[in-house]
Amino acid sequence: MCFRLILITIAVTVVPIFVMRGTLLLNISDKLWSERVDSIERQSFFLAGQLIEQDYFNGENRVIVNSLIAQLDAIYDGRVIVVDSDYTVLKDSYSRINDKKVISPQVIACMNGQETEPYYDPVYDMVEIIVPVTGGEDQAVRGLIIIDASTLDLTETYGDIKQMSLWIAIGFSAILVALAVFIGRVFTKPFKNVARSINRISEGYFDEEVSLKGPAEIETISDAFNVMLKRLKELEDSRQEFVSNVSHELKTPLTSMKVLADSLNTQPDAPVELYREFMQDIVVEIDRENAIINDLLSLVKMDKKAGDLNISTVNINEMLELILKRLRPVAAKRNIEMVLESFRPVTAQCDEMKLTLAFTNLVENAIKYNIAGGWVQVSLDADHKYFYVKVSDSGIGIPEELYDKIFERFYRVDKARSRETGGTGLGLAITKNIVLMHDGAIKVKSKEDEGTTFTVRIPLTVAS
């Protein structure tokens, strides 16, 4: 990751620096060149004006004009040539081709009134500019001024700027790359720690925490990772406890049946009444074992979402009435009053069998963990999107800190009472899974010794 960060830094910072350098050098080169050409042309046009004013082409005031030519030659460290309309050289500042003819395509074109572009000779670092000298009423071309000016100083200046800009770009690039390496190490180190922690987790170590120091975002990742780690540890502990509880729950009825059977075997002459009593107890334990196995199978199906949901149109009012009708005899044994309150008719698209199981578990728990002579109230309401079922009781209540734990498998708030009532500790886990399969939600609100209310929210239309 650090290497990638360096490459990204080079791509987004170093490369643009050199691109900007190249663009800047190009602009500087154009600027230096254009300014030199403009300066030479201004001086050339001034000299051309003096040639006409001093009547140079007719042999007048040549000493004055020649001094101007010498000054221009010195300024640009070059060569100045004055040519008349017959292409004859009247003045060569090098004094090599005086009175000779100068004929070239550029000279001929300029003499004919055509504009010529400056010519740059990279071998000698010179620029040649040809300027027409016009005069008279018709502004006819009287001659030409040819200036060969040295551009060596521009080349040296440009070279110095180029070299300096290269070192500046390299310096900034080195700083940026070093900064990228530093930042890369600072930012990747926490992630390496996270990777090591993940590897430790994969090996089964859930007790470690990650402490990442740095920007707020990094510390947020650290906190989120520790929350996830804590949750994983809880899940692992829950899994181990689940396996232990399954073993214990399945073993307990078997142990009871073995004890009863051994007691009968040690009493070959036991009376028939004792046999019947023990056999009845064995039947109870078998029923208990069967209930645990059925609940486990139901829970496994919920976890795997086997067969998905069998969606159909269900009358929720009738479903709840049927559930309460089945459980009224159980409630009557403890003199518990059961009430169903429906605020409106509710029809929903859902899995009737699974929801019946879920609501039956809630009502059964309300009866089991209630006080003798208490009450259980089931209410049904709906809006445009959901229907709501509340199951309230006047029972023993649940401590607030245990709200989340009651949905865990085999968890019991009052283990002694659960033994008496025959609960397996899987009912609420199954109920929650069924609700979640319907994209619903379940909440609990309770107060110890005052009662509990479970609220279930289910969409009126569940995607099948």
C-alpha positions in Angstrom: 0.0 0.0 0.0 2.9 2.3 0.8 4.4 1.7 -2.6 1.1 2.4 -4.3 0.8 5.7 -2.3 4.3 6.7 -3.6 3.2 6.0 -7.2 0.0 7.9 -6.7 1.9 10.8 -5.3 4.3 10.8 -8.2 1.4 10.7 -10.6 -0.5 13.6 -9.0 2.3 15.8 -7.9 5.7 15.0 -9.4 4.5 14.5 -13.0 2.5 17.8 -13.0 5.6 19.6 -11.6 7.6 18.5 -14.6 4.7 19.2 -17.0 4.4 22.7 -15.5 8.2 23.2 -15.8 8.1 22.2 -19.5 5.2 24.6 -20.2 6.9 27.4 -18.2 10.2 26.9 -20.1 8.3 27.0 -23.4 6.6 30.3 -22.4 9.9 31.8 -21.2 11.6 30.8 -24.5 8.9 32.4 -26.6 9.0 35.5 -24.4 12.8 35.9 -24.6 12.7 35.4 -28.4 9.8 37.7 -29.1 11.2 40.5 -26.9 14.6 40.3 -28.7 13.0 40.3 -32.2 10.7 43.2 -31.2 13.7 45.2 -29.9 15.7 44.6 -33.0 12.8 45.5 -35.3 12.3 48.8 -33.4 15.9 49.7 -33.7 15.9 48.7 -37.4 12.9 50.9 -38.2 14.5 53.8 -36.3 17.6 53.3 -38.4 15.5 53.0 -41.6 13.9 56.4 -40.7 17.4 58.0 -40.3 18.5 56.6 -43.7 15.6 58.4 -45.4 15.9 61.5 -43.2 19.7 61.8 -43.8 19.3 61.0 -47.5 21.8 58.2 -47.0 21.0 56.4 -50.3 22.1 59.6 -52.2 25.4 59.7 -50.3 24.5 62.4 -47.8 25.4 62.4 -44.0 26.9 58.9 -44.2 29.2 59.5 -41.3 26.3 60.2 -39.0 24.3 57.2 -40.2 27.4 54.9 -40.1 27.9 55.9 -36.4 24.3 54.8 -35.7 25.0 51.5 -37.6 28.0 50.9 -35.5 26.0 51.5 -32.3 23.3 49.1 -33.4 26.0 46.6 -34.3 27.5 46.9 -30.8 24.2 46.7 -29.0 23.3 43.3 -30.5 26.8 42.0 -31.0 26.0 41.3 -34.5 26.3 42.6 -38.1 24.4 45.3 -39.9 24.1 45.5 -43.7 22.5 48.3 -45.7 21.4 47.4 -49.2 20.1 49.8 -51.9 17.3 49.1 -54.4 19.9 47.5 -56.8 20.9 44.9 -54.2 24.2 46.7 -53.7 25.7 46.7 -50.2 26.2 50.4 -49.2 27.4 49.5 -45.7 28.6 46.3 -44.0 29.5 46.8 -40.4 32.0 43.9 -40.9 33.4 45.7 -44.0 33.5 42.5 -46.0 31.0 42.8 -48.7 30.8 46.6 -49.3 29.8 47.5 -52.9 28.9 43.8 -53.5 25.5 42.4 -54.5 23.3 40.6 -51.9 20.7 38.4 -53.5 18.7 35.8 -51.7 15.1 34.7 -51.7 14.4 36.6 -48.5 16.1 39.8 -49.8 14.2 39.7 -53.1 10.9 39.0 -51.3 11.4 41.9 -48.9 12.6 44.2 -51.7 9.3 43.4 -53.5 7.3 44.5 -50.5 6.6 41.1 -48.9 6.9 40.5 -45.2 9.7 38.1 -44.1 9.9 36.1 -40.9 12.9 36.3 -38.7 15.3 33.4 -39.3 17.1 31.7 -36.4 20.4 30.0 -37.0 20.9 27.5 -34.1 24.5 26.7 -35.1 25.8 30.2 -34.6 23.1 31.4 -32.2 22.1 34.2 -34.5 18.8 35.7 -35.6 18.5 37.4 -39.0 15.9 40.2 -39.5 15.4 42.0 -42.8 13.6 45.4 -42.7 12.6 47.4 -45.8 13.5 51.1 -46.0 10.7 53.0 -47.6 10.5 56.7 -48.6 9.2 59.3 -50.9 5.6 60.2 -51.6 4.8 56.7 -53.0 6.6 55.0 -50.0 8.6 52.9 -52.4 11.2 50.5 -51.1 14.5 52.4 -51.3 16.6 49.6 -49.8 17.0 47.1 -47.0 18.5 46.7 -43.6 19.8 43.2 -42.8 20.6 42.6 -39.2 22.3 39.5 -37.9 22.1 39.7 -34.1 23.6 37.3 -31.6 21.2 35.3 -29.4 24.0 33.7 -27.4 23.0 35.7 -24.3 19.4 34.5 -24.6 20.6 30.9 -25.0 22.7 31.2 -21.9 19.9 32.8 -19.9 17.5 30.2 -21.1 20.0 27.4 -20.1 20.4 28.9 -16.7 16.7 29.1 -16.2 16.3 25.5 -17.5 19.0 24.2 -15.2 17.6 26.1 -12.2 14.0 25.0 -12.8 15.3 21.4 -13.2 16.9 21.5 -9.7 13.9 23.1 -8.2 11.6 20.5 -9.8 13.9 17.7 -8.6 14.0 19.3 -5.1 10.3 19.6 -4.8 9.8 16.1 -6.2 12.3 14.6 -3.7 10.5 16.4 -0.9 7.1 15.2 -2.1 8.3 11.6 -2.5 9.9 11.7 0.9 6.7 13.1 2.3 4.7 10.4 0.5 7.0 7.7 2.0 6.6 9.2 5.5 2.8 9.6 5.1 2.6 6.2 3.6 4.3 4.6 6.5 2.3 6.6 9.0 -1.0 5.8 7.4 -0.3 2.2 6.5 1.2 1.2 9.8 -2.3 1.2 11.5 -3.7 -0.9 8.7 -0.8 -3.3 9.1 -1.7 -3.6 12.8 -5.3 -4.2 11.8 -4.1 -6.9 9.4 -2.1 -8.6 12.1 -5.1 -8.5 14.4 -7.3 -10.0 11.7 -4.7 -12.8 11.3 -4.7 -13.3 15.1 -8.5 -13.5 15.0 -8.4 -16.0 12.2 -6.2 -18.1 14.5 -8.8 -17.9 17.3 -7.5 -15.1 19.4 -10.3 -12.7 20.3 -8.9 -11.1 23.4 -6.7 -8.5 21.7 -7.6 -4.9 21.0 -6.2 -2.6 18.4 -5.1 0.9 19.5 -4.4 3.1 16.5 -3.1 6.6 17.0 -3.3 9.2 14.3 -6.0 11.3 12.6 -9.6 11.1 13.8 -10.5 8.9 10.9 -7.8 6.3 11.9 -8.9 6.3 15.5 -12.5 5.9 14.3 -11.4 2.8 12.4 -9.7 1.5 15.5 -12.8 2.0 17.6 -15.0 0.4 15.0 -12.6 -2.6 14.7 -12.6 -3.0 18.5 -16.4 -3.0 18.6 -16.4 -5.6 15.8 -13.8 -7.6 17.7 -15.8 -7.4 20.9 -18.9 -8.6 19.0 -16.9 -11.5 17.4 -15.8 -12.5 20.9 -19.3 -12.4 22.1 -20.4 -14.5 19.1 -17.7 -17.0 19.8 -18.5 -17.2 23.5 -22.2 -17.5 22.5 -21.3 -20.3 20.1 -19.3 -22.2 22.7 -22.1 -21.6 25.2 -24.7 -22.8 22.7 -22.8 -26.0 22.1 -22.4 -26.5 25.8 -26.1 -25.8 26.4 -27.2 -28.1 23.6 -25.2 -30.9 25.1 -26.5 -30.2 28.5 -30.1 -29.8 27.4 -30.1 -33.0 25.4 -28.2 -34.9 28.1 -30.5 -33.9 31.0 -33.6 -35.8 29.9 -31.5 -38.8 28.9 -29.9 -38.8 32.3 -33.3 -38.6 34.0 -34.6 -41.5 31.9 -31.5 -43.6 32.7 -32.0 -43.0 36.4 -35.7 -44.0 36.2 -34.9 -47.1 34.1 -32.0 -48.1 36.4 -34.4 -47.7 39.4 -36.9 -50.1 37.8 -34.1 -52.6 36.9 -32.9 -52.7 40.5 -36.5 -53.4 41.7 -37.7 -56.5 39.7 -40.6 -57.0 42.2 -41.7 -53.3 42.1 -45.5 -52.8 42.2 -47.3 -52.0 39.0 -48.2 -48.5 40.3 -44.5 -47.6 40.6 -43.8 -48.9 37.1 -46.6 -46.7 35.7 -45.3 -43.7 37.6 -41.8 -44.2 36.4 -42.9 -44.8 32.9 -45.0 -41.7 32.9 -41.9 -39.7 34.1 -40.0 -41.3 31.2 -42.7 -40.2 28.8 -42.4 -36.6 30.1 -38.6 -36.7 29.6 -39.1 -38.1 26.1 -41.5 -35.3 25.3 -39.1 -32.8 26.7 -36.2 -34.2 24.6 -38.5 -34.1 21.6 -39.4 -30.5 22.2 -35.7 -29.5 22.4 -34.9 -31.3 19.2 -37.9 -29.7 17.4 -36.9 -26.3 18.6 -33.3 -26.9 17.5 -34.4 -28.0 14.1 -36.7 -25.0 13.8 -33.8 -22.7 14.7 -31.4 -24.3 12.2 -34.0 -23.9 9.5 -34.4 -20.2 10.5 -30.6 -19.7 10.4 -30.3 -21.3 6.9 -33.6 -19.8 5.7 -34.4 -23.2 4.4 -37.2 -23.1 1.9 -37.4 -19.3 2.3 -40.9 -17.9 3.2 -44.2 -19.4 2.1 -45.9 -16.1 1.4 -49.7 -16.1 1.4 -52.5 -13.7 2.3 -53.2 -14.0 6.0 -55.9 -12.6 8.2 -53.8 -11.6 11.2 -56.9 -11.1 13.4 -58.0 -14.7 13.0 -54.5 -16.0 13.4 -54.1 -14.3 16.8 -57.6 -15.4 17.9 -56.7 -19.0 17.1 -53.4 -18.8 19.0 -55.1 -17.4 22.1 -57.9 -20.1 21.8 -55.3 -22.8 21.8 -53.4 -21.4 24.8 -56.5 -20.4 27.0 -56.6 -23.9 28.7 -52.9 -23.5 29.7 -53.6 -20.0 31.0 -56.7 -21.2 32.9 -54.6 -23.6 34.9 -53.0 -20.6 36.6 -56.1 -18.4 36.5 -54.4 -16.0 34.0 -56.8 -13.8 32.1 -56.1 -13.5 28.3 -57.4 -10.5 26.2 -57.1 -9.8 22.5 -57.6 -6.2 21.4 -57.9 -5.5 17.7 -58.0 -1.9 16.6 -58.8 -2.7 12.9 -59.0 -5.7 10.5 -55.5 -6.5 9.3 -54.6 -8.6 6.3 -50.9 -9.1 5.3 -48.7 -11.0 2.9 -46.6 -13.2 5.1 -45.7 -16.8 6.1 -48.6 -17.9 8.3 -46.9 -20.9 9.8 -43.8 -19.2 10.9 -45.6 -16.1 12.3 -48.0 -18.4 14.2 -44.9 -20.0 15.8 -43.4 -16.7 16.6 -46.5 -15.2 18.2 -47.3 -18.5 20.0 -43.8 -18.4 21.6 -44.4 -14.8 22.9 -47.8 -15.7 24.3 -46.6 -18.9 25.9 -43.7 -17.0 27.5 -46.2 -14.4 28.8 -48.1 -17.3 30.5 -45.1 -19.2 31.8 -43.4 -16.2 33.4 -46.5 -14.6 34.8 -47.9 -14.6 38.3 -50.9 -16.7 39.3 -54.1 -14.7 38.7 -52.3 -12.3 36.4 -53.2 -11.2 32.8 -51.9 -11.4 29.3 -53.0 -8.8 26.7 -52.4 -9.1 23.0 -53.1 -6.0 20.8 -53.1 -5.7 17.0 -52.9 -2.4 15.1 -51.6 -1.3 11.6 -50.8 1.6 9.4 -50.3 2.0 5.7 -47.0 0.0 5.7 -46.8 -2.2 8.8 -48.9 -4.1 11.3 -48.0 -4.2 15.0 -48.5 -6.9 17.6 -48.0 -6.2 21.3 -47.9 -9.0 23.9 -48.0 -7.6 27.4 -48.1 -9.5 30.7 -48.2 -8.9 34.5 -45.3 -11.3 35.0 -41.9 -11.3 36.7 -40.3 -8.8 34.3 -36.8 -8.7 32.7 -33.9 -6.5 34.0 -33.0 -3.8 31.4 -29.4 -5.0 31.1 -30.7 -8.4 29.8 -32.9 -7.1 27.0 -30.4 -8.2 24.3 -29.5 -11.5 26.0 -33.0 -12.8 26.1 -32.9 -13.4 22.4 -29.8 -15.6 22.6 -30.2 -19.4 22.3 -30.8 -21.2 25.6 -30.6 -18.0 27.6 -33.0 -17.9 30.5 -33.6 -15.0 32.9 -34.8 -17.3 35.7 -33.3 -20.7 35.0 -35.0 -22.4 38.0 -38.4 -21.2 36.9 -37.7 -22.3 33.3 -37.0 -25.8 34.5 -40.3 -25.8 36.3 -42.2 -24.6 33.2 -40.4 -26.8 30.8 -38.9 -24.1 28.6 -36.0 -24.9 26.3 -34.5 -21.4 26.1 -34.9 -21.3 22.3 -38.3 -19.7 21.9 -37.3 -16.1 21.7 -34.3 -16.9 19.5 -36.7 -18.6 17.0 -39.2 -15.7 17.3 -36.5 -13.1 16.5 -35.3 -15.1 13.5 -38.8 -15.4 12.1 -39.4 -11.6 12.6 -36.1 -10.8 10.8 -36.9 -13.2 8.0 -40.0 -11.0 7.4 -37.9 -7.8 7.4 -39.5 -6.9 10.7 -38.3 -5.8 14.1 -39.0 -6.9 17.7 -38.5 -4.8 20.8 -38.9 -5.5 24.5 -39.8 -3.2 27.3 -40.0 -4.5 30.9 -39.8 -3.7 34.5 -39.0 -6.3 37.2 -42.0 -7.6 39.1 -44.3 -5.4 37.0 -44.5 -7.2 33.6 -43.1 -7.2 30.1 -44.2 -6.0 26.7 -42.9 -7.4 23.4 -43.7 -5.2 20.3 -43.4 -6.8 16.9 -43.5 -4.8 13.7 -44.0 -6.7 10.4 -44.5 -5.2 6.9 -47.9 -5.7 5.4 -46.2 -7.0 2.2 -43.1 -9.2 2.6 -41.0 -9.9 -0.5 -41.1 -13.6 -1.2 
